[in-house]
Amino acid sequence: QDTTKKLTKTVTVDNGGTAASDGVSVSFTNSVQPTSAAITIVKQLSGLPTDTETRTFTFKLYSASSAADTSVPASETEALQSKTVSVKNGTYTVTFDSIDYNAADTYYYKVVEESADSNVKAASVIKVASVTVTSADGKLSAKVNEDTEALTFVNTYSVGSPVIYANKVLNGRKIVDGDDFTFTLTKPDGST
């Protein structure tokens, strides 16, 4: 004989997950499986004298308040993550560590580039990425809204034209107007 009794009761549950009706307290515990996502940026470098040379760049990830938040971070200690890479001429991807999410929302981040080489100017633009977290059937899913062009840092290596100064010393007499001298600048390999 089946001794199971079925009770059907309609209750209203508040945001805290507790419901009460007719003196009967019912508690519900809901859990949502967290999710994670990783933000990837693109790094392009050109102009290095040889294809074997490398230059070092550091990318820092900060929280942002919106897609329009390109303000300079108040302090480097606010950085959520930092990635340092050495690259040659070419195009590369740099991926930050995964970030965990426990609630559905849109999360914004800004990326700042720093260059360790004075001949390669760091990109002055702060790039903004966003992650949209949605919930369905008790599961969260995260999608990085990456616009590859918008998250590309482009740098060109360039060295200004050097200025060479020389002094001419003439022994035995003074240099006078009309004296003409020729100077040849020679490379280390002997070529001009």
PyMOL commands that set and color helices and strands:
alter all, ss='L'
color gray80, all
select helices_A, chain A and resi 76-78
alter helices_A, ss='H'
color red, helices_A
select strands_A, chain A and resi 18-21+24-27+35-37+40-46+55-64+81-87+90-95+99-101+105-115+127-136+139-145+152-156
alter strands_A, ss='S'
color yellow, strands_A
deselect
rebuild
show_as cartoon
